[in-house]
Each structure stands twice: as C-alpha cells, then as structure tokens.
Amino acid sequence: MGTYADELAFARDLAVRAGDVVTRYFGTGVAVQMKGWADPVTVADKESEALIRAALQQRFPSDGLDGEEEGRRPGSSGRLWLIDPLDGTADFAGGLPIFAVVLTLVDAGDPTVAFLNVTYDPIRHEMFYAVSGGGAFLDGRSIRVARGDDLAGALVHLHFSNQQKIWAASMELTRRITAVAPHARNIGSSALAQAYVAAGRLDGHVKVTSGAYDIVGGNLLIAEAGGVVTGLDGGPWRFRGSLLAASATLHPKILELTRNLAPSPAP
C-alpha cells in the first residue's frame, strides 16, 4: 500500500466510526433541511462530519480538511482530506439503505489527484479502498472493473442532477444512454456508484456535472481497478465537469453517445 499505510488504516477505522453515527439515525425519522433544490442535509450528515474532522485534525494536524457540510480548512502539509460524511442523503432520509461515508486524501494544490480513498457502506459493512499505484480492494479482496463489452446488456449508472439549470441536459443524457443500454440504474449514491464500477457491479457511471467529495476518490478506485475516467467529451475529468467512468472496453462505446452533449455550466 505504498507510503500511505498509516493514513489508510486510520481512514478505514474512522469511516466505520462515522458509519456508526449515520446508522444510529437511520430509520428514526430525522428532520431534513434543504441546502438547495434537491440538496438535503440531516443531523446525521453534520454529526458524521464533525466526528471525522475532529479525528483527522488530531491525527494529522498539518493536513487540510474540506467537508461537504463545513467547508475547507487549509493546512500546511500540501495534503487535503475530502470528506463526504453521508453520500446519498436523500436515500438515507427516505429510508432507502443505500448510502456511504467517503474519505479521500488528495493533493491540496490539485484536488483531482487522489492519493487514497475509502468508501464505506455502513449498511452492508462493505469497505472499498485504494491507494494510488496499489490497486483497488473490497474488504481485503482485489477488485476489477467489469469485463463485458455488450453495451445493450450493460448496467450504466445515471445521475439526475440537483441543479435545475442542467436538468434538461441530464434528461438528454438519460435518453441517449437508455436508447442503447436499457438496463440503466440510479442508486442514489454517486460514491457507491463509483465503487460499484470499480468492483464490476456496474459497467459505467455518467454525469452531466460532478463535484469532488463523492467523485474524486471513486475516480481513483476505478483507475486502480483497471477502468477509465474522463469527461463526457473524452477529455480529462475536472471538478464540476462531466463524468464518464467505465471499463476500457465499454468507455469508447459510451463516449460515442456522449461526446457531443452540451457541456455543463462553468464553475
């Protein structure tokens, strides 16, 4: 696992602890607040992030922190922890048991460069993780992207944006994909969708726009599992840009459907 063995072990343990916080609230009817259109938050999100931030600050005090709920605290080490304390809040709030805790260590100067990722499903007790150059794993077992090359039978994960201004583009993307791959899915957690692509459970993941907290770590998982990650136009993935993540065999076939889709709005 390279030079990040201590960080990985700590992040895995911390994700389980945060997952315990989240599951303690699951199914209890917690209040849901809206940060924006289709962008919910609960006390579980907030308590999970508070736990994660406090633990990371104590263990790695010179590292920066950037959490979905509390924002960014700069560090001096050149490293930054991206924190998604509860990815899939809408699922969680609605009683659907598909959500995750995500911790990703990145380069503070270029947060698209991930050093390690932990994506933890606290309902199924599944721990996905990767270190750059060390492969991708699920509960200690090496994982690889799917090997199939039949797009018609592929499970491609679609994402319906929480931004109204790009909803039409998301619907057009859905139309293009389902016209060829009718078994498309949306599980409600982009982080788990990324992990499932890495593990071969899903064949691809496409989004018109994508953030950092639930995507960057999954990009590392997928790359380490032998997959390909780009924008919908085939160019490099960028923060708030589009996403096309798939196996090497299916990526070019999906790209033929998406490369000329209208780009998402600039950050």
C-alpha positions in Angstrom: 0.0 0.0 0.0 2.9 2.3 -0.6 3.7 5.1 1.9 0.1 5.7 3.0 -0.4 2.6 5.2 -1.0 4.6 8.4 -3.3 7.0 6.7 -5.3 4.2 5.1 -5.7 2.3 8.3 -6.8 5.4 10.1 -9.2 6.4 7.4 -10.8 2.9 7.3 -11.3 2.9 11.1 -12.7 6.4 11.0 -15.1 5.6 8.2 -16.6 2.8 10.3 -16.9 5.1 13.3 -18.7 7.7 11.2 -20.9 5.0 9.7 -22.0 4.0 13.2 -23.1 7.6 13.7 -25.1 7.6 10.5 -26.8 4.2 11.1 -27.7 5.2 14.6 -30.0 7.9 13.0 -31.2 5.7 10.1 -34.9 5.0 10.2 -35.6 7.3 13.1 -37.4 10.0 11.1 -34.8 12.7 11.5 -35.7 16.1 10.2 -34.5 17.0 6.7 -33.3 20.5 5.8 -32.7 21.7 2.2 -29.4 23.4 1.3 -30.8 24.0 -2.2 -33.1 22.4 -4.8 -32.9 18.6 -4.3 -29.9 19.0 -1.9 -30.9 17.7 1.6 -29.0 17.6 4.8 -29.7 16.0 8.2 -28.2 15.8 11.7 -26.6 12.6 10.6 -24.5 14.4 7.9 -23.5 17.0 10.4 -22.5 14.7 13.3 -20.7 12.4 11.0 -18.6 15.2 9.5 -17.9 16.7 13.0 -16.5 13.3 14.1 -14.4 12.9 11.0 -13.0 16.5 11.1 -12.1 16.3 14.8 -10.3 12.9 14.4 -8.4 14.0 11.3 -7.3 17.3 12.9 -6.0 15.5 15.9 -4.2 12.7 14.0 -2.9 14.8 11.0 -2.9 18.4 12.3 -1.0 19.8 9.3 -3.4 18.4 6.7 -6.1 20.5 5.2 -9.8 19.5 5.6 -12.6 20.0 3.1 -16.0 18.7 4.1 -19.3 18.9 2.2 -21.1 20.4 5.2 -18.5 22.6 6.9 -16.2 23.7 4.1 -12.5 24.0 3.8 -9.8 24.4 6.5 -6.4 25.0 4.9 -3.3 23.0 6.1 0.4 23.3 5.7 1.3 19.8 4.5 0.3 20.1 0.9 -2.3 17.4 1.5 -6.1 17.8 1.8 -8.8 15.4 3.1 -12.1 15.5 1.2 -14.9 14.5 3.4 -18.4 13.3 2.4 -19.9 12.3 5.7 -23.1 10.9 4.2 -23.3 10.4 0.4 -26.8 9.6 -0.5 -28.7 11.7 2.0 -31.9 11.6 0.0 -31.8 7.8 0.2 -31.0 7.9 3.9 -33.8 10.4 4.7 -36.3 8.4 2.7 -35.4 5.1 4.4 -33.6 3.6 1.4 -30.5 1.8 2.7 -28.0 2.9 0.0 -25.5 5.5 1.2 -21.9 5.8 2.2 -19.2 7.6 4.1 -16.3 8.8 1.9 -12.8 9.9 2.8 -10.2 10.9 0.2 -6.7 12.2 0.6 -5.7 14.5 -2.3 -3.1 16.9 -3.3 -4.0 20.3 -1.9 -2.7 22.0 -5.0 -4.6 19.8 -7.4 -7.6 18.1 -5.6 -8.2 16.0 -8.7 -5.1 14.0 -7.8 -6.1 11.4 -5.2 -3.6 9.6 -3.0 -6.0 7.3 -1.3 -9.7 6.7 -0.9 -12.1 4.9 1.5 -15.7 4.4 0.6 -17.7 2.7 3.3 -21.2 1.3 3.1 -22.3 1.1 6.8 -25.5 -0.9 6.0 -23.7 -3.7 4.2 -20.4 -3.2 6.1 -18.5 -3.1 2.8 -15.2 -1.2 2.7 -13.9 -0.2 -0.7 -10.5 1.4 -0.7 -7.5 2.2 -2.9 -4.1 3.8 -2.7 -2.5 5.3 -5.8 -0.4 2.6 -7.5 -1.6 -0.1 -5.1 -4.8 -1.5 -6.7 -8.4 -1.3 -5.6 -9.9 -3.5 -2.9 -13.2 -4.5 -1.3 -12.8 -5.9 2.3 -9.2 -7.0 1.5 -10.0 -8.6 -1.9 -8.7 -7.1 -5.1 -11.4 -5.8 -7.4 -11.5 -5.1 -11.1 -13.9 -3.4 -13.5 -16.4 -5.5 -15.5 -15.0 -7.4 -18.5 -18.1 -7.3 -20.7 -18.3 -5.4 -24.0 -22.0 -5.6 -24.7 -23.5 -2.1 -24.1 -27.0 -3.4 -24.7 -26.8 -5.5 -21.6 -24.7 -3.1 -19.5 -25.7 -1.6 -16.2 -24.8 2.1 -16.6 -25.4 4.4 -13.7 -27.2 7.6 -14.4 -27.3 10.7 -12.2 -30.1 13.2 -12.1 -28.6 16.5 -11.1 -29.6 18.5 -8.1 -29.1 21.6 -10.2 -32.3 22.7 -12.1 -30.3 24.6 -14.7 -28.8 21.4 -16.1 -31.8 19.1 -15.6 -32.6 19.2 -19.4 -29.0 18.0 -20.2 -29.3 15.2 -17.6 -32.5 14.1 -19.3 -30.9 14.2 -22.7 -28.0 12.1 -21.4 -30.5 9.6 -19.9 -32.3 9.4 -23.3 -29.1 8.7 -25.2 -27.9 6.0 -22.8 -31.2 4.2 -22.3 -31.8 4.1 -26.0 -28.8 1.7 -26.2 -28.4 0.4 -22.6 -32.0 0.0 -21.3 -30.9 -1.6 -18.0 -29.5 1.8 -16.7 -29.7 2.4 -13.0 -29.6 5.3 -10.4 -29.0 4.0 -6.9 -28.9 7.5 -5.3 -25.3 7.5 -4.2 -22.6 8.6 -6.6 -19.9 7.4 -4.3 -21.3 3.9 -4.2 -21.9 4.0 -7.9 -18.2 4.8 -8.4 -17.2 1.9 -6.1 -19.6 -0.4 -7.9 -18.0 0.4 -11.2 -14.6 -0.4 -9.7 -15.9 -3.7 -8.4 -17.6 -4.7 -11.7 -21.1 -4.4 -10.3 -21.9 -1.5 -12.6 -20.4 -1.2 -16.1 -20.3 2.6 -16.2 -21.2 5.9 -14.5 -22.2 9.0 -16.4 -23.0 12.5 -15.1 -23.5 15.9 -16.7 -21.8 17.6 -13.8 -19.9 16.2 -10.8 -18.5 17.5 -7.6 -15.4 16.5 -5.7 -16.5 14.9 -2.4 -18.3 11.9 -3.9 -16.3 11.5 -7.1 -12.6 12.1 -6.8 -12.0 9.1 -4.5 -14.1 6.9 -6.8 -12.1 8.0 -9.8 -9.0 6.6 -8.0 -10.9 3.3 -7.2 -11.9 2.9 -10.9 -8.5 3.7 -12.3 -6.8 1.3 -9.9 -9.3 -1.4 -10.8 -8.4 -1.0 -14.5 -11.1 1.4 -15.6 -11.1 4.7 -17.5 -12.3 8.1 -16.2 -12.9 11.1 -18.4 -15.4 13.8 -19.1 -18.4 13.0 -21.4 -16.4 14.5 -24.2 -13.4 12.2 -23.6 -11.3 14.9 -22.1 -9.8 14.9 -18.6 -12.2 14.9 -15.7 -12.4 18.2 -13.9 -14.2 19.4 -10.8 -17.8 20.4 -11.7 -17.3 19.0 -15.1 -19.0 15.9 -16.6 -18.1 12.3 -15.8 -17.7 9.2 -17.9 -16.3 6.3 -15.9 -16.3 2.8 -17.3 -14.2 -0.3 -18.2 -11.7 0.1 -21.0 -13.9 -1.9 -23.3 -17.1 0.0 -22.8 -15.7 3.5 -22.3 -15.3 4.2 -26.1 -18.8 2.9 -26.8 -20.4 5.1 -24.2 -18.3 8.0 -25.4 -19.8 7.7 -28.9 -23.2 8.5 -27.2 -22.0 11.4 -25.1 -19.1 13.2 -26.7 -21.2 16.0 -28.3 -23.6 16.5 -25.4 -23.9 20.2 -24.4 -21.3 20.9 -21.8 -22.3 21.6 -18.2 -22.1 25.2 -17.0 -18.7 26.6 -16.0 -17.9 26.6 -12.2 
